[in-house]
């Protein structure tokens, strides 16, 4: 699944690439066969497309596959060996532990000057400079410096000769002409090793930018083990892609004023990677939900009906397909849009329009059908049957009069009517709903409600 942190990183890369007339490169780093399946690749491509990053834009290239470049990775590792910048090592973990008397210290350089040639089981290690420091020029973090004597001689090829990810990543970056790497700050600790490899291969290192970590409400790093982190899960719950994009762009960066709800085009134009902060960014689901509600309310009724479509068919919709009327949904859209914050909520708001009978929500029935409810239902049924013009305003006038007759304010008088008609105490505006439902269906539901045990008080 596509982590929301990865989605934010992708959006920042996308904005920088488009601003500069550059190219966003999608590379699938698939050298680990156990973690590589075709459907997962499709998931990445589809998730990126959902937030507007796709191959139809000239700023997009890929997907490229790291596994296709395996021969070049091996060649680069051997170039470093031939130049004396790498050496073979036959040390085992147990031997290293015995020499250092620790499980936590890095490699001690034992094989540096032994002049070993390749044999099965011997790893190839990069010869880290003994002196000086590696300075990482980072657009967000400044220029952190890493003493070279604190960087172990790290492995670049395994005992079977296969290159490790670290050198494969650098070689691909060099060969693909990568000039900027924008990623999460958990990768900062690997950066000096990668930069040393860039320099050893005779290439100019890219511009780095390490983004602040994303945390949950407990200020813990967002983790798939305890948090909902998959972009697909949020989209499946009814968050609009454009709302997700807007919110993710603001996780660590802001446009510099009080505006937050902005179209992507404006966010992209105003985005500056140098202005991204270093403090952890709080992934506030409540704020994201509020963003989503704002975006839903801004949709045209036709567009709203279209994006609600997945939740208006099986298995979400409890009605038969032939009962659904798109025209009715578009009419009710302006009413529903003001009440829902997630597209998935639409089903329970409109189900009464497409079901033969409303859902039986026992909690709603027991709450609304208090003493005297049967009399209110019967009187309302008589008066509504006589309404000449079945319009919301006229229906409201009838319920006002019925309420006055029973000494009830409109809210109390309409409660049993709402439950009888829609099945719930909370929902769309009652009178507009009754207008859409039609006279015959409303009267039939009032008749049915008077016979239910809960309405006999």
C-alpha positions in Angstrom: 0.0 0.0 0.0 1.1 3.6 -0.7 2.1 5.3 2.5 0.8 8.9 2.9 4.4 9.9 3.7 5.5 8.6 0.4 2.6 10.4 -1.2 3.8 13.7 0.4 7.3 13.1 -0.8 6.0 12.4 -4.3 4.0 15.6 -4.4 7.0 17.7 -3.3 9.2 16.1 -5.9 6.4 16.6 -8.5 6.0 20.3 -7.7 9.8 20.9 -7.9 10.1 19.0 -11.2 7.2 20.9 -12.8 8.4 24.3 -11.5 11.9 23.8 -12.9 10.9 22.2 -16.2 12.4 19.0 -15.0 11.3 15.4 -14.8 9.8 13.3 -12.0 11.3 9.8 -12.3 9.4 6.8 -10.9 11.8 4.0 -10.3 10.7 0.7 -8.9 13.5 -0.6 -6.7 12.7 -4.3 -7.1 15.9 -6.1 -6.5 14.5 -7.8 -3.4 12.3 -10.5 -5.0 10.5 -11.3 -1.8 9.1 -7.7 -1.7 8.3 -7.4 -5.3 5.0 -8.4 -6.9 3.3 -7.0 -10.1 0.2 -6.0 -8.3 2.2 -3.9 -5.8 3.7 -2.1 -8.7 0.3 -1.4 -10.1 -0.7 -0.1 -6.7 2.1 2.4 -6.7 1.3 3.6 -10.3 -2.4 3.8 -9.5 -1.9 5.7 -6.2 0.3 8.2 -7.9 -2.2 8.7 -10.7 -4.9 9.3 -8.1 -3.0 12.3 -6.8 -2.3 13.7 -10.2 1.2 12.2 -10.9 1.0 10.1 -14.1 2.5 9.3 -17.4 0.2 11.5 -19.4 2.2 14.5 -18.2 5.5 15.3 -19.9 7.1 15.8 -16.5 6.7 12.1 -15.7 9.1 9.3 -16.7 8.9 5.7 -15.8 8.3 3.3 -14.2 11.9 2.2 -14.5 12.9 -1.0 -12.8 16.1 -1.3 -10.8 16.4 -5.0 -11.6 16.8 -4.2 -15.3 20.1 -2.4 -14.4 21.7 -5.2 -12.4 24.7 -5.7 -14.8 25.5 -2.0 -14.5 25.4 -2.1 -10.7 27.9 -5.0 -10.7 30.1 -3.2 -13.2 30.2 0.0 -11.1 31.1 -2.1 -8.0 34.0 -3.6 -9.9 35.2 -0.2 -11.1 35.5 0.9 -7.5 37.4 -2.3 -6.7 39.8 -1.8 -9.6 40.4 1.8 -8.6 41.3 0.7 -5.0 38.2 2.3 -3.6 36.8 -1.0 -2.5 38.2 -4.3 -1.1 37.1 -7.8 -0.5 36.4 -9.0 3.1 35.9 -12.5 4.4 35.1 -11.6 8.0 32.2 -13.2 9.6 29.8 -11.5 12.1 31.1 -13.8 14.8 34.8 -12.8 14.1 33.9 -9.1 14.1 32.1 -9.6 17.4 35.1 -11.4 18.9 37.5 -8.7 17.8 35.4 -5.7 18.9 33.8 -7.5 21.9 30.5 -5.8 20.9 27.5 -6.5 18.7 26.9 -2.9 18.0 30.2 -1.5 16.7 30.7 -1.1 13.0 33.2 -2.9 10.8 36.8 -2.4 12.1 38.6 -2.4 8.7 40.4 -5.7 9.4 40.6 -6.7 5.7 41.5 -3.3 4.3 45.1 -4.1 3.5 44.9 -7.9 3.1 44.6 -7.7 -0.7 42.0 -10.4 -0.9 40.6 -11.2 -4.4 37.0 -12.3 -5.0 35.9 -15.6 -3.8 32.5 -17.0 -3.1 31.5 -15.7 0.3 33.7 -12.6 0.3 31.8 -9.3 0.5 33.0 -6.2 -1.3 33.4 -3.2 1.0 33.7 0.5 0.2 36.9 2.0 1.5 35.7 5.1 3.4 38.2 7.9 3.7 40.2 7.9 6.9 40.1 11.6 7.5 38.0 14.6 6.9 34.2 14.8 6.8 31.4 14.4 4.4 29.2 17.5 4.2 25.7 17.0 2.9 24.2 20.1 1.3 20.5 19.8 2.2 17.9 22.4 1.2 16.0 21.8 4.4 18.6 20.6 7.0 21.4 23.0 6.0 24.8 21.4 5.8 25.1 18.6 8.3 28.7 17.2 8.5 29.5 13.5 9.1 33.1 12.6 10.2 34.4 10.0 7.8 36.1 8.1 10.6 32.6 7.5 12.0 31.4 5.9 8.8 32.3 2.2 8.6 33.6 0.5 5.5 30.2 -0.5 4.3 29.3 -3.5 2.0 28.5 -2.7 -1.6 28.4 -6.3 -2.9 27.4 -9.5 -1.1 29.3 -12.7 -0.8 27.6 -14.0 -4.0 28.7 -10.9 -5.9 25.3 -9.3 -6.1 25.3 -5.5 -5.5 23.4 -4.2 -2.4 20.7 -1.6 -2.6 23.0 1.3 -1.6 25.2 1.1 -4.7 22.3 0.1 -7.0 20.5 3.2 -5.9 23.4 5.5 -6.5 24.3 4.0 -9.9 20.7 4.4 -11.1 20.6 8.0 -9.9 23.8 8.7 -11.8 22.7 7.0 -14.9 19.3 8.5 -14.9 20.7 12.0 -14.4 19.0 12.6 -11.0 19.8 16.2 -9.8 17.5 16.4 -6.8 16.6 13.8 -4.2 13.6 14.8 -1.9 12.7 12.2 0.6 11.9 11.5 4.3 14.5 12.3 6.9 14.8 8.7 8.0 17.1 8.4 5.0 19.5 11.2 6.1 21.8 8.7 7.9 22.4 6.9 4.6 23.1 10.1 2.7 26.9 10.4 3.5 27.5 6.9 2.3 25.6 7.6 -0.9 27.4 10.9 -1.4 30.7 9.1 -1.0 29.7 6.7 -3.7 28.6 9.4 -6.0 32.0 11.1 -5.6 33.9 7.8 -5.9 32.1 7.2 -9.2 33.2 10.6 -10.5 29.7 12.1 -10.4 28.4 15.3 -8.9 26.1 14.4 -6.0 22.5 15.6 -6.2 20.9 18.4 -4.2 19.4 16.7 -1.1 16.2 17.6 0.8 15.1 15.5 3.8 11.5 16.1 4.8 10.3 16.2 8.4 8.9 13.0 9.9 5.1 12.7 10.0 3.6 11.9 13.4 0.3 10.8 14.9 -1.7 12.5 17.6 0.6 11.0 20.2 3.6 12.6 18.4 4.8 9.1 17.4 6.1 8.5 13.9 3.2 7.4 11.7 3.5 3.7 11.5 1.6 1.1 9.5 1.6 -1.2 12.5 -0.6 1.1 14.6 -1.9 3.9 12.3 -3.9 4.1 9.1 -1.2 5.2 6.7 -2.2 3.9 3.2 -3.4 6.5 0.7 -5.7 3.9 -0.8 -7.4 3.4 2.5 -8.2 7.1 2.8 -9.5 7.2 -0.8 -11.6 4.1 -0.2 -13.1 5.8 2.9 -14.3 8.7 0.8 -11.6 11.3 0.9 -11.4 13.2 -2.4 -8.0 13.0 -4.1 -7.8 16.8 -4.4 -8.5 17.2 -0.6 -5.7 14.6 0.1 -3.3 16.5 -2.2 -4.1 19.8 -0.6 -3.6 18.5 3.0 -0.5 16.5 2.2 1.2 19.5 0.6 0.7 21.4 3.9 2.5 18.7 6.1 5.7 20.6 6.7 5.1 23.5 4.4 2.7 26.4 4.2 2.0 29.1 1.6 2.9 31.9 4.0 -0.5 33.3 4.8 -3.7 32.1 6.4 -5.0 30.3 3.3 -5.0 26.5 3.4 -7.7 25.4 1.0 -6.0 26.0 -2.3 -6.2 24.3 -5.8 -3.1 22.3 -6.6 -2.0 24.6 -9.4 -1.6 27.4 -6.9 0.0 25.2 -4.3 2.5 24.1 -6.9 3.3 27.7 -8.0 3.8 28.8 -4.4 5.7 25.8 -3.2 9.4 26.2 -2.3 11.3 23.2 -1.0 13.6 25.5 0.9 10.7 26.7 3.0 9.8 23.2 4.3 10.3 23.1 8.1 12.3 20.7 10.1 9.8 20.0 12.9 7.7 16.8 12.8 4.4 17.3 10.9 1.2 16.2 12.7 -1.1 14.1 10.5 -4.4 15.4 11.9 -7.2 13.2 10.6 -9.8 15.6 12.0 -8.3 18.5 10.0 -8.1 16.3 6.9 -11.7 15.4 7.3 -12.6 19.1 7.6 -10.6 19.8 4.4 -12.5 17.0 2.7 -15.9 18.4 3.8 -14.9 21.8 2.3 -14.0 20.2 -1.0 -17.2 18.2 -1.1 -19.3 21.3 -0.5 -17.5 23.0 -3.4 -18.4 20.3 -6.0 -21.0 20.9 -8.7 -24.0 18.6 -8.1 -23.2 16.5 -11.2 -19.6 16.1 -10.1 -20.7 15.2 -6.6 -23.0 12.5 -7.9 -20.2 11.1 -10.0 -17.6 10.9 -7.2 -20.3 9.3 -4.9 -20.9 6.5 -7.5 -18.7 3.8 -5.8 -20.8 4.1 -2.6 -24.1 3.9 -4.5 -23.7 0.4 -5.8 -23.2 -3.0 -4.2 -21.8 -3.9 -1.8 -22.3 -0.5 -0.2 -25.8 0.2 -1.4 -28.7 -1.8 0.2 -31.1 -1.2 -2.7 -31.5 -3.0 -6.0 -29.5 -1.4 -8.9 -32.7 -0.6 -10.9 -34.1 1.4 -7.9 -31.3 4.0 -8.2 -32.1 7.2 -10.0 -29.2 9.4 -10.8 -31.4 12.4 -11.4 -32.9 12.2 -7.9 -29.3 12.0 -6.5 -28.3 15.2 -8.4 -31.4 17.0 -7.0 -30.6 16.0 -3.5 -26.8 16.7 -3.9 -26.9 20.3 -2.6 -28.6 19.1 0.6 -26.3 16.1 1.1 -23.1 18.1 0.4 -23.6 20.3 3.4 -23.9 17.4 5.7 -21.2 14.8 4.8 -17.5 15.0 5.3 -16.7 11.7 3.7 -18.2 10.4 0.4 -18.8 7.0 2.1 -21.4 8.7 4.3 -23.7 9.4 1.3 -25.3 5.9 1.4 -27.0 6.3 4.7 -28.2 9.8 3.9 -30.0 8.8 0.6 -30.9 5.2 1.1 -34.6 6.1 2.0 -35.0 7.5 -1.5 -34.2 4.2 -3.3 -35.5 1.6 -0.9 -39.1 0.3 -1.0 -39.2 0.9 2.8 -36.9 2.9 5.0 -34.2 1.1 7.1 -35.3 0.1 10.5 -33.1 1.9 12.9 -34.4 0.7 16.3 -32.5 3.4 18.2 -34.1 6.1 16.1 -37.6 4.6 16.4 -37.4 4.4 20.2 -36.1 7.9 20.4 -38.7 9.5 18.1 -41.8 7.4 18.8 -42.7 8.8 22.2 -46.1 9.1 23.8 -48.5 10.8 21.4 -46.4 10.0 18.3 -49.3 7.9 16.8 -51.7 10.8 16.9 -49.1 13.1 15.3 -48.5 10.6 12.6 -52.2 10.1 11.9 -53.0 13.9 11.9 -50.0 14.6 9.7 -51.1 11.8 7.3 -54.6 13.4 6.9 -53.3 16.9 6.4 -50.5 15.9 4.0 -52.9 13.9 1.9 -54.9 17.1 1.3 -52.0 19.3 0.3 -52.6 20.6 -3.2 -49.0 21.5 -4.2 -46.5 18.9 -3.0 -43.7 21.4 -2.3 -41.3 21.6 0.6 -42.7 24.9 1.9 -46.3 23.7 1.9 -45.3 20.4 3.6 -43.5 22.4 6.3 -46.6 24.6 6.9 -48.7 21.4 7.4 -46.3 20.1 10.0 -46.2 23.4 11.8 -50.0 23.4 12.1 -50.0 19.7 13.3 -47.4 20.6 15.9 -49.4 23.6 17.2 -52.5 21.3 17.5 -50.5 19.0 19.7 -48.6 21.7 21.6 -45.3 20.8 19.9 -42.7 22.9 18.3 -41.7 22.0 14.8 -38.6 20.0 15.8 -40.7 17.7 18.1 -43.6 17.4 15.7 -41.4 16.4 12.8 -39.4 13.8 14.7 -41.8 10.9 14.3 -42.5 12.0 10.7 -38.8 11.9 9.9 -38.3 8.5 11.3 -41.4 7.1 9.5 -40.2 8.6 6.2 -36.4 8.2 6.3 -35.9 5.6 9.1 -33.5 7.8 11.1 -33.6 10.8 13.4 -30.8 12.6 11.6 -30.5 13.1 7.9 -31.3 15.4 5.0 -33.8 18.3 5.5 -37.1 16.6 6.0 -39.4 18.6 3.8 -37.1 18.7 0.8 -36.7 14.9 1.3 -40.5 14.4 1.3 -40.8 16.5 -1.8 -38.3 14.3 -3.6 -39.8 11.0 -2.3 -43.3 12.0 -3.5 -46.8 12.0 -2.1 -47.7 8.4 -2.5 -44.5 7.0 -0.9 -44.6 9.4 2.0 -48.2 8.6 2.8 -47.6 4.9 2.5 -44.7 5.2 5.0 -46.8 7.2 7.4 -49.5 4.5 7.2 -46.9 1.8 7.9 -45.4 3.7 10.8 -48.8 3.9 12.7 -49.0 0.1 12.8 -45.5 -0.4 14.3 -45.4 -1.3 18.0 -43.1 1.6 18.7 -45.7 4.0 17.5 -48.5 2.7 19.7 -47.8 4.9 22.7 
